[in-house]
Amino acid sequence: MLRGKTLFICDECGNKFTAADFEYNATVFSMPMPCTKCGSNHTMPASVFSLLGKLNPQRAMYRKIWAEMDEKKR
């Protein structure tokens, strides 16, 4: 389901960009959108936790999502 637009951050290159916000598999998480700079799908919505960088608690869940997406690509 489309929930509007949101600010995403790329975990690969750090690029911040705005993209459509679709829910991921009927969860509260957003579907990672391709980075506008490097093309990586390892992106997640920006949040207050984004200031924590690699310590961002959301990042652990998005790592699982990214792994699922990477596996489906193969």
C-alpha positions, -999 to +999 in steps of 0.1 A: +000+000+000+013+035-009+017+057+022+029+089+005+065+099+002+093+097+028+130+105+032+153+075+027+189+070+036+212+046+016+232+023+039+259+019+011+267+055+002+248+076+028+228+095+001+195+110+014+166+111-011+128+113-012+108+084-027+074+067-026+067+050+007+052+015+002+046-008+031+068-039+031+049-072+032+020-057+052+042-046+080+050-012+096+083-012+077+088+006+044+099-011+012+135-002+005+137+020-026+167+021-050+192+048-041+192+077-066+230+080-064+244+044-063+213+023-072+216+001-041+184-013-025+201-012+009+180+018+020+157+026+049+135+055+059+152+083+078+142+087+114+154+101+147+174+069+150+193+078+118+215+101+139+229+069+155+244+057+122+254+021+125+239+018+160+204+025+145+180-001+160+160-001+128+190-011+108+190-047+123+155-053+109+164-037+076+194-060+073+170-089+073+148-073+047+179-065+025+191-101+028+156-113+017+157-089-013+193-099-022+183-136-021+153-131-044+176-113-069+197-144-074 
